[in-house]
Amino acid sequence: MNYKIKALVQNILSNIPFGERINYYLQKNLSHSLPINEIAFRLKVEEALFHIQSYKKFSSNREIRYFEFGAGWDMIVPLVLRLEGCNELTCIDIRRLIFPELIENSIERLSKNFDQYSSILNSFDTKQLYNDPETFLKDKFNINYIAPSDARKTNIESNSIDLISSTATFEHIPKKIISEILKESQRILSSDGILSCTIDYKDHYSYFDRSISIYNFLQFEDKTWNYLNPSLHYQNRLRHIDYLQIFEDAGFKLLFEELVYPDDNEKAILEKIVLADTFKNYSLDSIAIKSSRLVFRKIK
């Protein structure tokens, strides 16, 4: 699908009632991008394992109270984290985005493809999931799913969370709101806790439109980009160096980073792009970073 057509569709859906649900059914029945394919599924499992392994590496506390914002439609990450030992999980979304059939699909795939989880998940009856998904998640997994909810004001007790995670969510949040979320994260995170996140810096339209590069959106001035950037598919275009500064300003110390750089072909494409004024003061190496895994601790 041409990215400009997708942007138009997403703009319409962003401004009508039940746009999120219509968007879901279009992705499920028209583009067939839901449930996600096996490669994407396994990547999400890997990201969840990265979060829990980072916690075990950098924290001495083994009573894991977990918080996630941007839980998403299929709940893969919190399901894996619960299976890996998180005791109490709170997951929120700015909109109510969970869909029972996607959660059931996640449970079935985790059971079928990951031997370490099959003995636990094979016994699950998912009938309740379709009647009341929130109660199902609470009763079966101790996952407290709350939506709509704002990560800037969680009402969670101060210094009570051991692990905060965010998986491919920050890139969909405006810069000012990221700062406000991190301020709240500072408040609720324990002194020995960590914030673990993965961030995707690529133009997400490139996942649907193979005619454009992962750096396509860097050519648009802000005014033009606003027309191509609906709320249901919002991308802030922040680069890696921007995030590091935002986290530092919010009082977080970087403990670990893992960066994914472009291959030679991708770098050659980037070098040919006429960058918008917004990005002309960045070095090409800084702009080129495709994604990151980051772990932080709040400064005491």
Contacts in CASP RR format, 6 or more apart in sequence:
PFRMAT RR
TARGET T0000
AUTHOR 0000-0000-0000
METHOD contacts of the structure
MODEL  1
MNYKIKALVQNILSNIPFGERINYYLQKNLSHSLPINEIAFRLKVEEALF
HIQSYKKFSSNREIRYFEFGAGWDMIVPLVLRLEGCNELTCIDIRRLIFP
ELIENSIERLSKNFDQYSSILNSFDTKQLYNDPETFLKDKFNINYIAPSD
ARKTNIESNSIDLISSTATFEHIPKKIISEILKESQRILSSDGILSCTID
YKDHYSYFDRSISIYNFLQFEDKTWNYLNPSLHYQNRLRHIDYLQIFEDA
GFKLLFEELVYPDDNEKAILEKIVLADTFKNYSLDSIAIKSSRLVFRKIK
1 31 0 8 1.000
1 208 0 8 1.000
1 209 0 8 1.000
2 209 0 8 1.000
2 211 0 8 1.000
3 205 0 8 1.000
3 206 0 8 1.000
3 208 0 8 1.000
3 209 0 8 1.000
3 212 0 8 1.000
3 216 0 8 1.000
3 228 0 8 1.000
4 228 0 8 1.000
6 205 0 8 1.000
6 208 0 8 1.000
6 209 0 8 1.000
6 233 0 8 1.000
7 205 0 8 1.000
7 227 0 8 1.000
7 228 0 8 1.000
7 229 0 8 1.000
7 230 0 8 1.000
7 233 0 8 1.000
9 26 0 8 1.000
10 23 0 8 1.000
10 230 0 8 1.000
10 232 0 8 1.000
10 233 0 8 1.000
11 227 0 8 1.000
11 230 0 8 1.000
13 19 0 8 1.000
13 20 0 8 1.000
13 22 0 8 1.000
13 23 0 8 1.000
13 230 0 8 1.000
13 232 0 8 1.000
14 230 0 8 1.000
14 231 0 8 1.000
14 232 0 8 1.000
14 233 0 8 1.000
16 22 0 8 1.000
19 232 0 8 1.000
20 95 0 8 1.000
20 96 0 8 1.000
20 97 0 8 1.000
20 232 0 8 1.000
23 232 0 8 1.000
24 34 0 8 1.000
24 73 0 8 1.000
24 99 0 8 1.000
27 33 0 8 1.000
27 34 0 8 1.000
28 34 0 8 1.000
28 35 0 8 1.000
31 208 0 8 1.000
33 208 0 8 1.000
34 73 0 8 1.000
34 102 0 8 1.000
35 41 0 8 1.000
35 74 0 8 1.000
35 102 0 8 1.000
35 105 0 8 1.000
35 106 0 8 1.000
36 44 0 8 1.000
36 74 0 8 1.000
41 76 0 8 1.000
41 106 0 8 1.000
41 109 0 8 1.000
42 113 0 8 1.000
44 74 0 8 1.000
44 76 0 8 1.000
44 77 0 8 1.000
44 80 0 8 1.000
44 167 0 8 1.000
45 76 0 8 1.000
45 80 0 8 1.000
45 110 0 8 1.000
45 114 0 8 1.000
47 77 0 8 1.000
47 167 0 8 1.000
47 168 0 8 1.000
47 198 0 8 1.000
47 293 0 8 1.000
48 76 0 8 1.000
48 77 0 8 1.000
48 78 0 8 1.000
48 80 0 8 1.000
48 81 0 8 1.000
48 84 0 8 1.000
48 167 0 8 1.000
49 80 0 8 1.000
49 84 0 8 1.000
50 196 0 8 1.000
50 198 0 8 1.000
50 293 0 8 1.000
51 77 0 8 1.000
51 81 0 8 1.000
51 163 0 8 1.000
51 165 0 8 1.000
51 167 0 8 1.000
51 196 0 8 1.000
52 64 0 8 1.000
52 80 0 8 1.000
52 81 0 8 1.000
52 84 0 8 1.000
52 85 0 8 1.000
52 86 0 8 1.000
52 163 0 8 1.000
54 194 0 8 1.000
54 196 0 8 1.000
54 256 0 8 1.000
54 295 0 8 1.000
55 64 0 8 1.000
55 162 0 8 1.000
55 163 0 8 1.000
55 193 0 8 1.000
55 194 0 8 1.000
55 196 0 8 1.000
58 193 0 8 1.000
58 194 0 8 1.000
58 255 0 8 1.000
58 256 0 8 1.000
58 295 0 8 1.000
58 297 0 8 1.000
59 162 0 8 1.000
59 163 0 8 1.000
59 192 0 8 1.000
59 193 0 8 1.000
59 194 0 8 1.000
60 192 0 8 1.000
61 162 0 8 1.000
61 190 0 8 1.000
61 192 0 8 1.000
61 193 0 8 1.000
63 87 0 8 1.000
63 162 0 8 1.000
64 85 0 8 1.000
64 86 0 8 1.000
64 87 0 8 1.000
64 88 0 8 1.000
64 162 0 8 1.000
64 163 0 8 1.000
65 86 0 8 1.000
65 87 0 8 1.000
65 88 0 8 1.000
65 160 0 8 1.000
65 161 0 8 1.000
65 162 0 8 1.000
65 163 0 8 1.000
66 78 0 8 1.000
66 81 0 8 1.000
66 86 0 8 1.000
66 87 0 8 1.000
66 88 0 8 1.000
66 89 0 8 1.000
66 90 0 8 1.000
66 161 0 8 1.000
66 162 0 8 1.000
66 163 0 8 1.000
66 164 0 8 1.000
66 165 0 8 1.000
67 89 0 8 1.000
67 90 0 8 1.000
67 91 0 8 1.000
67 92 0 8 1.000
67 154 0 8 1.000
67 156 0 8 1.000
67 161 0 8 1.000
67 163 0 8 1.000
67 164 0 8 1.000
67 165 0 8 1.000
67 188 0 8 1.000
68 77 0 8 1.000
68 78 0 8 1.000
68 89 0 8 1.000
68 90 0 8 1.000
68 91 0 8 1.000
68 92 0 8 1.000
68 164 0 8 1.000
68 165 0 8 1.000
68 166 0 8 1.000
68 167 0 8 1.000
69 91 0 8 1.000
69 92 0 8 1.000
69 93 0 8 1.000
69 151 0 8 1.000
69 164 0 8 1.000
69 166 0 8 1.000
69 169 0 8 1.000
69 181 0 8 1.000
70 91 0 8 1.000
70 92 0 8 1.000
70 93 0 8 1.000
70 94 0 8 1.000
70 151 0 8 1.000
70 166 0 8 1.000
70 167 0 8 1.000
70 169 0 8 1.000
71 77 0 8 1.000
71 78 0 8 1.000
71 91 0 8 1.000
71 92 0 8 1.000
71 93 0 8 1.000
71 97 0 8 1.000
71 98 0 8 1.000
71 145 0 8 1.000
71 147 0 8 1.000
72 93 0 8 1.000
72 97 0 8 1.000
72 98 0 8 1.000
73 97 0 8 1.000
73 98 0 8 1.000
73 99 0 8 1.000
73 102 0 8 1.000
74 99 0 8 1.000
74 102 0 8 1.000
74 103 0 8 1.000
74 105 0 8 1.000
74 106 0 8 1.000
75 91 0 8 1.000
75 98 0 8 1.000
75 102 0 8 1.000
75 103 0 8 1.000
75 106 0 8 1.000
75 137 0 8 1.000
75 143 0 8 1.000
75 145 0 8 1.000
76 106 0 8 1.000
76 110 0 8 1.000
77 165 0 8 1.000
77 167 0 8 1.000
78 86 0 8 1.000
78 89 0 8 1.000
78 91 0 8 1.000
78 141 0 8 1.000
78 143 0 8 1.000
79 103 0 8 1.000
79 106 0 8 1.000
79 107 0 8 1.000
79 110 0 8 1.000
79 141 0 8 1.000
79 143 0 8 1.000
80 110 0 8 1.000
80 117 0 8 1.000
81 89 0 8 1.000
81 163 0 8 1.000
81 165 0 8 1.000
82 89 0 8 1.000
82 141 0 8 1.000
82 142 0 8 1.000
82 143 0 8 1.000
83 110 0 8 1.000
83 116 0 8 1.000
83 117 0 8 1.000
83 120 0 8 1.000
83 121 0 8 1.000
86 163 0 8 1.000
87 142 0 8 1.000
88 142 0 8 1.000
88 144 0 8 1.000
89 141 0 8 1.000
89 142 0 8 1.000
89 143 0 8 1.000
89 144 0 8 1.000
90 143 0 8 1.000
90 144 0 8 1.000
90 146 0 8 1.000
90 154 0 8 1.000
90 156 0 8 1.000
90 161 0 8 1.000
91 143 0 8 1.000
91 144 0 8 1.000
91 145 0 8 1.000
91 146 0 8 1.000
92 145 0 8 1.000
92 146 0 8 1.000
92 147 0 8 1.000
92 149 0 8 1.000
92 150 0 8 1.000
92 151 0 8 1.000
92 154 0 8 1.000
93 145 0 8 1.000
93 147 0 8 1.000
93 148 0 8 1.000
93 149 0 8 1.000
94 147 0 8 1.000
94 148 0 8 1.000
94 149 0 8 1.000
94 150 0 8 1.000
94 151 0 8 1.000
95 147 0 8 1.000
95 148 0 8 1.000
96 147 0 8 1.000
96 148 0 8 1.000
97 147 0 8 1.000
98 133 0 8 1.000
98 134 0 8 1.000
98 145 0 8 1.000
98 147 0 8 1.000
100 126 0 8 1.000
100 129 0 8 1.000
100 130 0 8 1.000
100 133 0 8 1.000
103 126 0 8 1.000
103 129 0 8 1.000
103 133 0 8 1.000
103 136 0 8 1.000
103 137 0 8 1.000
104 126 0 8 1.000
104 129 0 8 1.000
107 121 0 8 1.000
107 124 0 8 1.000
107 126 0 8 1.000
110 117 0 8 1.000
110 121 0 8 1.000
111 117 0 8 1.000
111 118 0 8 1.000
111 121 0 8 1.000
111 122 0 8 1.000
112 118 0 8 1.000
124 140 0 8 1.000
126 136 0 8 1.000
128 135 0 8 1.000
128 136 0 8 1.000
128 139 0 8 1.000
129 136 0 8 1.000
133 145 0 8 1.000
134 145 0 8 1.000
137 143 0 8 1.000
137 144 0 8 1.000
137 145 0 8 1.000
138 144 0 8 1.000
138 145 0 8 1.000
151 181 0 8 1.000
151 184 0 8 1.000
151 185 0 8 1.000
152 177 0 8 1.000
152 180 0 8 1.000
152 181 0 8 1.000
152 183 0 8 1.000
152 184 0 8 1.000
153 184 0 8 1.000
154 184 0 8 1.000
154 188 0 8 1.000
156 188 0 8 1.000
157 188 0 8 1.000
158 187 0 8 1.000
158 188 0 8 1.000
159 187 0 8 1.000
159 188 0 8 1.000
159 189 0 8 1.000
159 190 0 8 1.000
159 191 0 8 1.000
160 188 0 8 1.000
160 190 0 8 1.000
161 188 0 8 1.000
161 189 0 8 1.000
161 190 0 8 1.000
161 193 0 8 1.000
162 190 0 8 1.000
162 192 0 8 1.000
162 193 0 8 1.000
162 194 0 8 1.000
163 193 0 8 1.000
163 194 0 8 1.000
163 196 0 8 1.000
164 185 0 8 1.000
164 188 0 8 1.000
164 189 0 8 1.000
164 194 0 8 1.000
164 195 0 8 1.000
164 196 0 8 1.000
165 195 0 8 1.000
165 196 0 8 1.000
165 197 0 8 1.000
166 195 0 8 1.000
166 196 0 8 1.000
166 197 0 8 1.000
166 198 0 8 1.000
167 197 0 8 1.000
167 198 0 8 1.000
168 198 0 8 1.000
168 199 0 8 1.000
168 200 0 8 1.000
169 197 0 8 1.000
170 178 0 8 1.000
170 197 0 8 1.000
170 199 0 8 1.000
170 236 0 8 1.000
170 238 0 8 1.000
170 243 0 8 1.000
171 199 0 8 1.000
171 200 0 8 1.000
171 201 0 8 1.000
171 204 0 8 1.000
171 235 0 8 1.000
171 236 0 8 1.000
171 238 0 8 1.000
172 234 0 8 1.000
172 235 0 8 1.000
172 236 0 8 1.000
173 181 0 8 1.000
173 234 0 8 1.000
173 236 0 8 1.000
174 234 0 8 1.000
174 236 0 8 1.000
175 236 0 8 1.000
175 238 0 8 1.000
175 242 0 8 1.000
175 246 0 8 1.000
178 236 0 8 1.000
178 246 0 8 1.000
179 246 0 8 1.000
179 249 0 8 1.000
179 250 0 8 1.000
182 246 0 8 1.000
182 247 0 8 1.000
182 250 0 8 1.000
182 251 0 8 1.000
182 252 0 8 1.000
183 250 0 8 1.000
185 195 0 8 1.000
185 250 0 8 1.000
185 298 0 8 1.000
186 250 0 8 1.000
186 251 0 8 1.000
186 252 0 8 1.000
186 298 0 8 1.000
189 195 0 8 1.000
189 298 0 8 1.000
191 298 0 8 1.000
191 300 0 8 1.000
193 297 0 8 1.000
193 298 0 8 1.000
194 255 0 8 1.000
194 295 0 8 1.000
194 296 0 8 1.000
194 297 0 8 1.000
195 252 0 8 1.000
195 295 0 8 1.000
195 296 0 8 1.000
195 297 0 8 1.000
195 298 0 8 1.000
196 293 0 8 1.000
196 294 0 8 1.000
196 295 0 8 1.000
196 296 0 8 1.000
197 293 0 8 1.000
197 294 0 8 1.000
197 295 0 8 1.000
197 296 0 8 1.000
198 291 0 8 1.000
198 292 0 8 1.000
198 293 0 8 1.000
198 294 0 8 1.000
199 240 0 8 1.000
199 243 0 8 1.000
199 291 0 8 1.000
199 292 0 8 1.000
199 294 0 8 1.000
200 290 0 8 1.000
200 291 0 8 1.000
201 238 0 8 1.000
201 239 0 8 1.000
201 240 0 8 1.000
201 289 0 8 1.000
201 290 0 8 1.000
201 291 0 8 1.000
201 292 0 8 1.000
202 214 0 8 1.000
202 215 0 8 1.000
202 290 0 8 1.000
202 291 0 8 1.000
203 212 0 8 1.000
203 213 0 8 1.000
203 214 0 8 1.000
203 215 0 8 1.000
203 216 0 8 1.000
203 217 0 8 1.000
203 218 0 8 1.000
203 235 0 8 1.000
204 233 0 8 1.000
204 235 0 8 1.000
205 212 0 8 1.000
205 216 0 8 1.000
205 217 0 8 1.000
205 228 0 8 1.000
205 233 0 8 1.000
206 212 0 8 1.000
206 213 0 8 1.000
206 214 0 8 1.000
206 216 0 8 1.000
213 266 0 8 1.000
213 269 0 8 1.000
213 270 0 8 1.000
213 273 0 8 1.000
214 262 0 8 1.000
214 266 0 8 1.000
214 290 0 8 1.000
215 266 0 8 1.000
215 269 0 8 1.000
215 270 0 8 1.000
215 273 0 8 1.000
215 287 0 8 1.000
215 288 0 8 1.000
216 273 0 8 1.000
217 225 0 8 1.000
217 228 0 8 1.000
217 235 0 8 1.000
217 237 0 8 1.000
218 237 0 8 1.000
218 270 0 8 1.000
218 273 0 8 1.000
218 275 0 8 1.000
218 276 0 8 1.000
218 279 0 8 1.000
218 287 0 8 1.000
219 273 0 8 1.000
219 274 0 8 1.000
219 275 0 8 1.000
219 276 0 8 1.000
220 228 0 8 1.000
220 276 0 8 1.000
221 276 0 8 1.000
221 277 0 8 1.000
221 278 0 8 1.000
222 276 0 8 1.000
222 278 0 8 1.000
225 237 0 8 1.000
225 276 0 8 1.000
229 235 0 8 1.000
237 278 0 8 1.000
238 246 0 8 1.000
239 279 0 8 1.000
239 282 0 8 1.000
239 286 0 8 1.000
239 287 0 8 1.000
239 289 0 8 1.000
240 259 0 8 1.000
240 286 0 8 1.000
240 289 0 8 1.000
240 292 0 8 1.000
241 282 0 8 1.000
241 286 0 8 1.000
243 292 0 8 1.000
243 294 0 8 1.000
244 254 0 8 1.000
247 254 0 8 1.000
247 294 0 8 1.000
247 296 0 8 1.000
248 254 0 8 1.000
251 298 0 8 1.000
251 299 0 8 1.000
252 296 0 8 1.000
252 297 0 8 1.000
252 298 0 8 1.000
252 299 0 8 1.000
253 296 0 8 1.000
253 297 0 8 1.000
253 298 0 8 1.000
253 299 0 8 1.000
254 294 0 8 1.000
254 295 0 8 1.000
254 296 0 8 1.000
255 295 0 8 1.000
255 296 0 8 1.000
255 297 0 8 1.000
256 293 0 8 1.000
256 294 0 8 1.000
256 295 0 8 1.000
257 292 0 8 1.000
257 293 0 8 1.000
257 294 0 8 1.000
257 295 0 8 1.000
258 292 0 8 1.000
258 293 0 8 1.000
258 294 0 8 1.000
259 289 0 8 1.000
259 291 0 8 1.000
259 292 0 8 1.000
260 289 0 8 1.000
260 290 0 8 1.000
260 291 0 8 1.000
260 292 0 8 1.000
261 288 0 8 1.000
261 289 0 8 1.000
261 290 0 8 1.000
262 270 0 8 1.000
262 288 0 8 1.000
262 290 0 8 1.000
266 288 0 8 1.000
266 290 0 8 1.000
267 284 0 8 1.000
267 288 0 8 1.000
270 284 0 8 1.000
270 287 0 8 1.000
270 288 0 8 1.000
271 284 0 8 1.000
275 282 0 8 1.000
275 287 0 8 1.000
279 287 0 8 1.000
END
